[in-house]
Amino acid sequence: MKRGIVAGAVVLILCLGLEGCSKGKEESKSGGKTGSSPAIAVEAVDVQTKDLIEGIEVVGSLTPKFEAKIRSEYAGIVSAVYVTEWVRVKKGTLLAKLDSREIEALVQKAQAAVEVGKANLLQAEVADNRAERELTRAQNLKEAGLVTQQNLDDARTEKSAATARVAAAKAQLLAAEKDLKQAQARLDKAFIYSPLDGVISARNVNVGDLVGEPGATRIMFQIVDNRLLDLIMTIPSTEMGRLGLGQALTFTTDTFPGKNFSGRIKYINPAVNEADRSVKVIAEVPNTPEVLKGGLFVKGRIIIGQRRNVLQVPKSALLSWDVGAKKGEVFTITQNRSKRKPIQTGSLSNDWVEVVSGLQKGERVITRGGFNVKDGDPVKITQLNGGN
């Protein structure tokens, strides 16, 4: 009896197992629909036409157009300093003074020599006038037969000597005046003035310092004028054909996120750098009020021109992009499935890329989430972005 029950149970288990295997084979043959992949969440945008502002992407650094590093031409001890750092000064403002007692004495000595030279010249001119009168009188007396030829020759000799003494006195006075100017120029160098309007960005001297010694390159003051800046850039020589003086430029800096600044191309180097085949370009940037500072790194764009109704996609839609070859790839969405497509690209404008071929207006491309997607995967659009 027990043996019969056990045998029946074994048969029942075998039958259930066979039935399960049979169902598994049927599901396998039917394609396993119950195990299909879920749709991948993505963001997308429709391919559209919009105005394209063509330009050349650039990076560069700002530097003050006008600045001065002030050194002393006169060796001496600093006796007074009249400014501190970050003070705004005008052209001609007295910045510092050197001990000038020695050179002042030389100036006074040169002034005295000039006065002596003037007195000597006056005496020589008086003697010359007297010699002129004596010569005239001797000539008249000789005609009347009242003096000898010797007397007339002596008068002529004295006149020539007097004229020579006048010339010598004039030369001595001129030399004395030159010495005075030289001494005065040396004295003037003891007073340090600002050569331009600006702000003291560095002060490197104090009272008692020795400056201007031979061979020294010590900078006493540094003055910068930030009201007009130069943006210095290097651009590939392949872009030279599109550059021109006066072209507008816009740029940003990480120091002021979200804020745009502008300038214009002022200089284009006529020579190309042989090392990297680039050309140096300088743009002038008005900076009133003085928000920007010299030394800032910036990213910008030289505006070349504008075209209407150009087919474009966001830069974020590109899976790959060979800028030089102007080729890229995107994922389009057709019937809720992804499709990888190659495209031919053109210019870049404000994170939008021109599509020369490969897409049509209205096609939908993935802009976010594409790194999880493969060609042919099911996708679900969670957000359809518009264009800017």
QUIVEN-V516285 format. One record per backbone hydrogen bond with DSSP energy under -0.5 kcal/mol. CO is the residue of the C=O (numbers start at 1). NH is the residue of the N-H. If there is no record, write none. Layout:
((CO/NH) (CO/NH))
//
This chain:
((1/5) (2/6) (3/7) (4/8) (5/9) (6/10) (7/11) (8/12) (9/13) (10/14) (11/15) (12/16) (13/17) (14/18) (15/19) (16/20) (17/21) (18/22) (19/23) (20/24) (21/25) (22/26) (23/27) (24/28) (25/29) (26/30) (27/32) (28/31) (32/35) (33/36) (40/380) (42/382) (42/383) (43/367) (43/368) (44/385) (45/365) (47/362) (48/312) (50/310) (51/53) (52/54) (52/307) (54/304) (54/305) (55/57) (56/302) (58/300) (59/234) (60/298) (61/232) (62/295) (63/230) (66/225) (68/70) (68/223) (69/71) (70/220) (70/221) (73/75) (76/211) (77/99) (78/208) (80/97) (84/87) (87/200) (89/198) (90/93) (93/194) (95/82) (95/83) (96/192) (97/79) (97/80) (100/104) (101/105) (102/106) (103/107) (104/108) (105/109) (106/110) (107/111) (108/112) (109/113) (110/114) (111/115) (112/116) (113/117) (114/118) (115/119) (116/120) (117/121) (118/122) (119/123) (120/124) (121/125) (122/126) (123/127) (124/128) (125/129) (126/130) (127/131) (128/132) (129/133) (130/134) (131/135) (132/136) (133/137) (134/138) (135/139) (136/140) (137/141) (138/142) (139/143) (140/144) (141/145) (141/146) (141/147) (142/145) (148/152) (149/153) (150/154) (151/155) (152/156) (153/157) (154/158) (155/159) (156/160) (157/161) (158/162) (159/163) (160/164) (161/165) (162/166) (163/167) (164/168) (165/169) (166/170) (167/171) (168/172) (169/173) (170/174) (171/175) (172/176) (173/177) (174/178) (175/179) (176/180) (177/181) (178/182) (179/183) (180/184) (181/185) (182/186) (183/187) (184/188) (185/189) (187/190) (188/191) (190/98) (190/192) (191/193) (192/95) (192/96) (194/92) (198/89) (199/201) (199/224) (200/86) (202/222) (206/209) (209/78) (209/211) (211/76) (213/216) (218/220) (220/204) (221/70) (222/201) (222/202) (223/68) (224/199) (224/226) (225/66) (225/228) (227/287) (228/65) (228/66) (229/285) (230/63) (230/232) (231/233) (231/283) (232/61) (233/281) (235/279) (236/239) (237/240) (239/242) (240/243) (244/247) (247/265) (248/303) (249/263) (250/301) (251/261) (252/299) (253/256) (254/257) (256/259) (261/251) (263/249) (264/284) (265/246) (267/282) (273/277) (273/278) (277/237) (278/273) (279/235) (280/269) (281/233) (282/266) (282/267) (283/231) (284/264) (284/286) (285/229) (289/291) (293/296) (296/62) (298/60) (299/252) (300/58) (301/250) (301/303) (302/56) (302/304) (305/54) (307/52) (310/50) (311/355) (312/48) (313/353) (314/317) (315/318) (320/329) (321/323) (322/326) (322/327) (326/345) (327/322) (328/343) (329/319) (329/320) (330/332) (330/341) (331/366) (332/334) (332/339) (334/337) (336/379) (337/334) (338/376) (339/332) (341/330) (343/328) (343/345) (344/356) (344/357) (347/354) (349/352) (351/315) (352/349) (353/313) (354/346) (354/356) (357/344) (360/363) (363/47) (364/333) (365/45) (368/43) (369/372) (370/373) (374/377) (377/338) (378/40) (380/42) (380/382) (383/44) (383/385) (385/46))
//
